[in-house]
């Protein structure tokens, strides 16, 4: 399958190219496309959005599995922090806000899994209100994912956080969907203002199909004027407006290029992931094992021996540790912190009392005076790989 591709970006009125908080990236040769919308209420939103889309086209997330997402976000954070100023160089108030809140962004991504002359099989992943919209050739019905109607955009969007302590696997759930595209079908990845405008039929004077068609006809040189006119006359919100538009074609042309595919992780990444998994296994760090194993896709072509129940236990330990930490952090500055922490520990101690990944947690609980918490002699005061330091704010 071939595709004509347009990248359309324009910023809201108080922004410019350098302060645009949307981001997009693509690698058509590998069939990878992504858009993200950084939350403007957080610091370094553009950098986080860019980290997510750039990572997707270099190392795509292959499934919505919560542990796979947890692993992938670790890579995104490493990319994100490389481009940030050192925390000590930030003004104190900025540094405190960033450590407390981090950055947030929505994400919509498309991965081509099969590309044949008569069809392309693609997998969609999304979280929040950045959307994928599509219309079959000759059709008049516009479908969308993950949001289906304009009313859904009224709710605050679920965003991926840059701070590890703010990520919660049970809450930050990606949605996924399979889609089969045929010649002359059109699909676009769009951030929220544009997606909502299309689904609402603009200001109500148009249909979703007409709005979709208007966007699909645009090229980068016409996009600024189109957005400005839409804001002035057709009810388009004054927000960053980003879209990546793919129109499928059967044959090569001046504008159409071949869509490649991505079906698995690159070999070097799989090998590094296995090395890290075996290291975590030797250290007895079940939380890290669970995250590195993810959904298991990266290990399918390797001869790694997984013992019965090993991954299930690792996941249980990881869930218990992360849930306890999530509930404990807001309690640490309370007068009854020890009492409340003791109640939490009673619930989770059967799984965490002897786990190396919970050593930092046990030291914190012992320091609070929680009874019955065993701290092994010789346990370092420094957090070990895989541990999460416990603090009174949901930050680090």
C-alpha positions as CSV (number, residue, x, y, z in Angstrom):
1,X,0.0,0.0,0.0
2,X,1.1,3.5,-0.8
3,X,0.0,6.7,0.9
4,X,-0.1,10.5,0.3
5,X,1.0,12.1,3.5
6,X,0.4,15.7,4.7
7,X,1.8,17.1,8.0
8,X,-0.2,20.0,9.2
9,X,0.8,22.1,12.1
10,X,-0.3,25.5,13.4
11,X,-0.3,27.1,16.8
12,X,-2.8,29.0,18.9
13,X,-2.7,32.7,18.8
14,X,-0.5,33.3,21.7
15,X,2.0,30.7,20.6
16,X,4.6,30.5,17.8
17,X,6.6,27.7,16.2
18,X,8.9,27.5,19.2
19,X,6.1,27.4,21.8
20,X,3.7,25.0,20.0
21,X,2.7,22.3,22.5
22,X,1.6,19.8,20.0
23,X,4.1,17.4,18.4
24,X,4.1,14.9,15.6
25,X,6.5,12.4,14.1
26,X,6.5,9.7,11.4
27,X,8.6,7.1,9.7
28,X,6.5,6.0,6.6
29,X,9.2,3.5,5.7
30,X,8.4,1.6,8.9
31,X,4.7,2.5,9.0
32,X,4.9,4.6,12.2
33,X,2.9,7.8,12.8
34,X,2.2,9.7,16.1
35,X,0.8,12.9,17.4
36,X,0.8,14.2,21.0
37,X,-0.6,17.2,22.8
38,X,1.4,18.5,25.7
39,X,-0.8,19.8,28.6
40,X,-0.2,23.6,28.7
41,X,-0.8,23.7,32.5
42,X,2.4,21.7,33.0
43,X,6.1,22.7,32.4
44,X,8.1,21.5,29.4
45,X,4.9,20.2,27.8
46,X,6.3,20.5,24.3
47,X,9.4,18.5,25.2
48,X,7.4,15.7,26.7
49,X,5.1,15.5,23.7
50,X,8.1,15.5,21.4
51,X,9.8,12.7,23.4
52,X,6.6,10.5,23.1
53,X,6.2,10.9,19.4
54,X,9.9,10.6,18.6
55,X,10.2,7.5,20.7
56,X,7.2,5.9,19.0
57,X,8.7,6.3,15.5
58,X,12.1,5.0,16.7
59,X,10.9,2.4,19.2
60,X,7.2,1.9,18.8
61,X,5.0,0.7,21.7
62,X,3.5,-2.5,20.3
63,X,0.5,-3.0,22.7
64,X,-1.6,-1.4,25.3
65,X,-0.6,-3.8,28.0
66,X,-0.1,-1.7,31.2
67,X,3.4,-3.3,32.0
68,X,4.5,-2.8,28.4
69,X,3.5,0.8,28.7
70,X,5.3,1.2,32.0
71,X,8.5,-0.1,30.3
72,X,8.1,2.1,27.3
73,X,7.5,5.2,29.4
74,X,10.8,4.6,31.1
75,X,12.5,5.0,27.7
76,X,10.4,8.1,27.0
77,X,11.5,9.7,30.3
78,X,15.2,9.1,29.5
79,X,14.7,10.8,26.1
80,X,12.8,13.7,27.7
81,X,15.2,14.5,30.5
82,X,18.2,14.6,28.0
83,X,16.7,17.7,26.5
84,X,15.9,19.5,29.7
85,X,18.0,22.0,31.7
86,X,19.6,20.6,34.8
87,X,17.1,20.9,37.7
88,X,19.5,22.9,39.8
89,X,19.6,25.5,37.1
90,X,15.9,26.1,37.3
91,X,14.4,28.9,39.5
92,X,13.3,27.4,42.8
93,X,9.6,27.8,42.1
94,X,9.9,26.3,38.7
95,X,12.0,23.4,40.0
96,X,9.4,22.7,42.7
97,X,6.5,22.7,40.3
98,X,8.3,20.5,37.8
99,X,9.2,18.0,40.5
100,X,5.7,18.0,41.9
101,X,3.8,17.8,38.6
102,X,6.2,16.9,35.8
103,X,4.8,17.2,32.3
104,X,1.7,15.6,30.8
105,X,0.6,14.8,27.2
106,X,-2.0,12.9,25.3
107,X,-0.9,10.5,22.5
108,X,-2.4,9.0,19.4
109,X,-0.4,6.6,17.3
110,X,-0.7,4.4,14.2
111,X,1.5,1.4,13.3
112,X,1.2,-0.4,10.0
113,X,1.5,-4.2,10.6
114,X,0.7,-5.4,7.1
115,X,1.0,-3.5,3.8
116,X,-0.3,-5.2,0.7
117,X,-1.4,-3.7,-2.7
118,X,-5.1,-4.0,-1.8
119,X,-5.0,-3.2,2.0
120,X,-3.0,-2.1,5.0
121,X,-3.6,-3.6,8.4
122,X,-2.9,-1.0,11.1
123,X,-3.0,-0.9,14.9
124,X,-4.1,2.2,16.7
125,X,-3.1,3.2,20.2
126,X,-4.3,6.3,22.0
127,X,-4.8,7.9,25.4
128,X,-6.6,11.2,26.1
129,X,-8.3,13.4,23.4
130,X,-5.8,13.2,20.6
131,X,-7.7,11.1,18.1
132,X,-7.5,9.0,14.9
133,X,-10.3,9.7,12.4
134,X,-10.9,7.8,9.2
135,X,-13.3,7.6,6.3
136,X,-13.6,4.8,3.7
137,X,-13.2,5.7,0.0
138,X,-16.5,7.0,-1.3
139,X,-18.1,7.0,2.2
140,X,-19.7,9.8,4.1
141,X,-19.4,8.5,7.7
142,X,-16.4,9.6,9.7
143,X,-15.3,7.3,12.5
144,X,-13.0,8.2,15.3
145,X,-10.9,6.6,18.1
146,X,-10.7,6.8,21.1
147,X,-13.3,9.5,21.4
148,X,-16.4,9.0,19.4
149,X,-18.5,12.2,19.9
150,X,-17.9,15.9,20.4
151,X,-19.5,15.7,23.9
152,X,-16.6,13.5,25.1
153,X,-14.1,16.3,24.6
154,X,-15.7,18.2,27.5
155,X,-14.1,15.9,30.0
156,X,-10.5,16.6,31.1
157,X,-8.3,14.3,29.0
158,X,-6.3,11.4,30.5
159,X,-2.6,12.2,30.0
160,X,0.6,10.3,30.2
161,X,2.8,11.7,33.0
162,X,6.6,12.3,32.7
163,X,7.1,11.6,36.4
164,X,7.3,7.9,37.2
165,X,5.6,8.4,40.6
166,X,2.5,9.9,38.9
167,X,2.0,6.9,36.6
168,X,-0.5,4.4,37.7
169,X,-1.0,1.3,35.6
170,X,-4.6,0.8,36.7
171,X,-5.5,4.4,35.7
172,X,-3.3,5.4,32.7
173,X,-4.8,2.8,30.3
174,X,-4.1,3.0,26.6
175,X,-6.9,2.0,24.2
176,X,-6.1,0.0,21.1
177,X,-8.0,-0.9,17.9
178,X,-7.3,-2.7,14.7
179,X,-8.2,-1.1,11.3
180,X,-8.0,-2.3,7.8
181,X,-7.4,0.4,5.2
182,X,-8.1,0.0,1.5
183,X,-7.1,2.2,-1.5
184,X,-8.4,5.7,-1.4
185,X,-9.4,5.4,2.3
186,X,-8.2,8.4,4.3
187,X,-7.1,8.4,8.0
188,X,-5.8,11.3,10.0
189,X,-4.1,11.7,13.4
190,X,-5.3,14.9,15.0
191,X,-5.0,16.7,18.3
192,X,-8.1,17.6,20.3
193,X,-9.2,21.0,18.9
194,X,-9.2,19.8,15.3
195,X,-10.7,16.3,16.1
196,X,-13.5,17.9,18.1
197,X,-14.2,20.4,15.3
198,X,-14.5,17.7,12.7
199,X,-16.8,15.5,14.8
200,X,-19.0,18.5,15.7
201,X,-19.4,19.5,12.0
202,X,-17.5,22.8,12.7
203,X,-19.9,25.4,14.1
204,X,-22.9,23.1,13.2
205,X,-23.3,24.5,9.7
206,X,-21.3,21.5,8.2
207,X,-21.3,17.8,8.6
208,X,-18.4,15.8,10.0
209,X,-17.8,14.4,6.6
210,X,-17.5,17.9,5.1
211,X,-15.1,19.0,7.8
212,X,-13.1,15.9,7.3
213,X,-12.9,16.5,3.6
214,X,-11.8,20.1,4.1
215,X,-8.9,19.1,6.3
216,X,-7.9,16.2,4.0
217,X,-7.5,18.6,1.1
218,X,-5.1,20.8,2.9
219,X,-1.3,21.0,2.4
220,X,1.3,22.6,4.7
221,X,1.3,25.8,2.6
222,X,-2.5,26.3,3.0
223,X,-2.9,25.2,6.6
224,X,-2.3,28.5,8.4
225,X,-4.9,30.3,6.3
226,X,-7.3,27.4,6.7
227,X,-7.0,27.4,10.5
228,X,-7.3,31.2,10.8
229,X,-10.5,31.1,8.7
230,X,-11.8,28.2,10.7
231,X,-11.3,30.2,13.9
232,X,-12.9,33.3,12.5
233,X,-15.9,31.8,10.7
234,X,-16.4,28.1,11.4
235,X,-16.1,27.6,15.2
236,X,-12.6,26.1,15.3
237,X,-11.2,26.7,18.8
238,X,-8.1,28.9,19.3
239,X,-5.7,26.0,20.2
240,X,-2.8,24.3,18.6
241,X,-4.0,22.4,15.6
242,X,-2.0,19.4,14.4
243,X,-2.9,16.7,11.9
244,X,-1.0,14.0,10.0
245,X,-3.2,12.9,7.1
246,X,-2.7,9.7,5.1
247,X,-4.6,9.0,1.9
248,X,-4.1,5.4,0.8
249,X,-3.2,4.7,-2.8
250,X,-2.8,1.5,-4.8
251,X,0.2,2.7,-6.8
252,X,3.2,4.9,-6.5
253,X,2.8,8.5,-7.6
254,X,4.6,11.8,-7.3
255,X,3.0,12.3,-3.8
256,X,2.4,8.7,-2.7
257,X,5.1,6.7,-1.0
258,X,5.3,3.1,0.0
259,X,4.1,2.3,3.5
260,X,6.4,0.0,5.3
261,X,5.6,-2.2,8.3
262,X,6.7,-2.8,11.9
263,X,5.8,-6.1,13.5
264,X,8.4,-6.5,16.3
265,X,11.0,-4.7,18.3
266,X,14.4,-4.3,16.8
267,X,16.8,-7.2,17.7
268,X,19.3,-5.0,19.6
269,X,16.5,-3.7,21.8
270,X,15.2,-7.2,22.5
271,X,18.7,-8.3,23.5
272,X,19.2,-5.4,25.8
273,X,15.8,-6.0,27.4
274,X,16.6,-9.6,28.0
275,X,20.0,-8.7,29.6
276,X,18.2,-6.3,31.9
277,X,15.5,-8.9,32.7
278,X,18.1,-11.5,33.7
279,X,20.0,-9.0,35.8
280,X,16.7,-8.1,37.6
281,X,16.0,-11.8,38.1
282,X,19.5,-12.4,39.6
283,X,18.9,-9.5,42.0
284,X,15.4,-10.8,42.9
285,X,13.8,-7.5,41.8
286,X,10.4,-8.7,40.9
287,X,9.0,-5.3,40.2
288,X,11.6,-4.6,37.6
289,X,11.2,-8.1,36.2
290,X,7.4,-7.4,35.7
291,X,8.0,-4.1,33.9
292,X,10.9,-5.4,31.7
293,X,8.9,-8.5,30.7
294,X,5.9,-6.3,29.8
295,X,3.4,-8.3,27.7
296,X,6.1,-10.8,26.7
297,X,6.2,-9.9,23.0
298,X,9.9,-8.9,23.2
299,X,10.8,-12.4,24.4
300,X,8.8,-14.6,22.0
301,X,11.8,-15.1,19.6
302,X,14.3,-15.7,22.4
303,X,15.1,-18.9,24.3
304,X,14.5,-17.3,27.7
305,X,13.2,-19.8,30.2
306,X,10.2,-18.5,32.2
307,X,9.2,-20.6,35.1
308,X,5.6,-21.4,35.8
309,X,4.0,-18.5,37.8
310,X,7.1,-16.4,37.7
311,X,5.7,-13.5,35.7
312,X,2.3,-13.7,37.5
313,X,4.1,-13.4,40.9
314,X,6.3,-10.6,39.7
315,X,3.2,-8.7,38.5
316,X,1.5,-9.2,41.8
317,X,4.5,-7.8,43.7
318,X,4.8,-4.9,41.4
319,X,1.1,-4.0,41.7
320,X,1.3,-4.3,45.5
321,X,4.4,-2.1,45.8
322,X,3.1,0.6,43.5
323,X,-0.3,0.7,45.0
324,X,1.1,0.9,48.5
325,X,3.4,3.7,47.5
326,X,0.6,5.6,45.7
327,X,-1.5,5.5,48.9
328,X,1.4,6.1,51.3
329,X,2.9,9.3,49.8
330,X,0.1,11.7,50.6
331,X,0.0,10.3,54.2
332,X,3.6,11.0,55.1
333,X,3.2,14.6,56.2
334,X,0.1,13.8,58.4
335,X,0.2,13.6,62.2
336,X,-1.2,10.1,62.1
337,X,1.2,8.9,59.4
338,X,2.5,6.0,61.4
339,X,-0.9,4.7,62.2
340,X,-2.2,5.0,58.7
341,X,1.0,3.5,57.3
342,X,0.7,0.5,59.6
343,X,-2.8,-0.2,58.3
344,X,-1.5,-0.2,54.8
345,X,1.5,-2.4,55.6
346,X,-0.8,-5.0,57.2
347,X,-2.6,-5.3,53.8
348,X,0.6,-5.6,51.7
349,X,3.2,-7.2,54.0
350,X,2.5,-10.8,52.9
351,X,3.8,-9.9,49.4
352,X,6.4,-7.2,50.2
353,X,8.0,-8.2,53.6
354,X,11.0,-9.9,52.0
355,X,11.1,-8.3,48.5
356,X,14.4,-6.5,47.6
357,X,12.4,-4.0,45.5
358,X,10.6,-2.9,48.6
359,X,13.7,-2.3,50.7
360,X,13.4,1.5,50.5
361,X,9.8,1.3,51.4
362,X,10.5,-0.8,54.5
363,X,13.2,1.6,55.7
364,X,10.7,4.4,55.4
365,X,8.0,2.5,57.3
366,X,10.5,1.5,60.0
367,X,11.6,5.1,60.4
368,X,8.0,6.1,60.9
369,X,7.7,3.6,63.7
370,X,5.5,1.1,62.0
371,X,5.7,-2.1,64.0
372,X,6.6,-5.4,62.5
373,X,8.7,-4.1,59.6
374,X,11.9,-6.0,59.2
375,X,14.9,-4.1,57.8
376,X,17.7,-6.4,57.0
377,X,21.1,-5.6,58.4
378,X,23.4,-4.2,55.7
379,X,20.6,-2.8,53.6
380,X,22.0,0.3,51.9
381,X,20.5,3.6,52.7
382,X,20.7,4.4,49.0
383,X,17.9,3.2,46.7
384,X,18.8,0.2,44.6
385,X,18.1,-0.1,40.9
386,X,14.3,-0.7,40.6
387,X,13.5,0.9,43.9
388,X,11.4,4.1,44.1
389,X,12.4,6.5,46.9
390,X,9.5,7.2,49.2
391,X,8.8,10.9,49.7
392,X,5.9,12.9,51.0
393,X,4.9,14.2,47.6
394,X,4.0,12.2,44.5
395,X,7.0,13.4,42.6
396,X,10.4,11.8,42.2
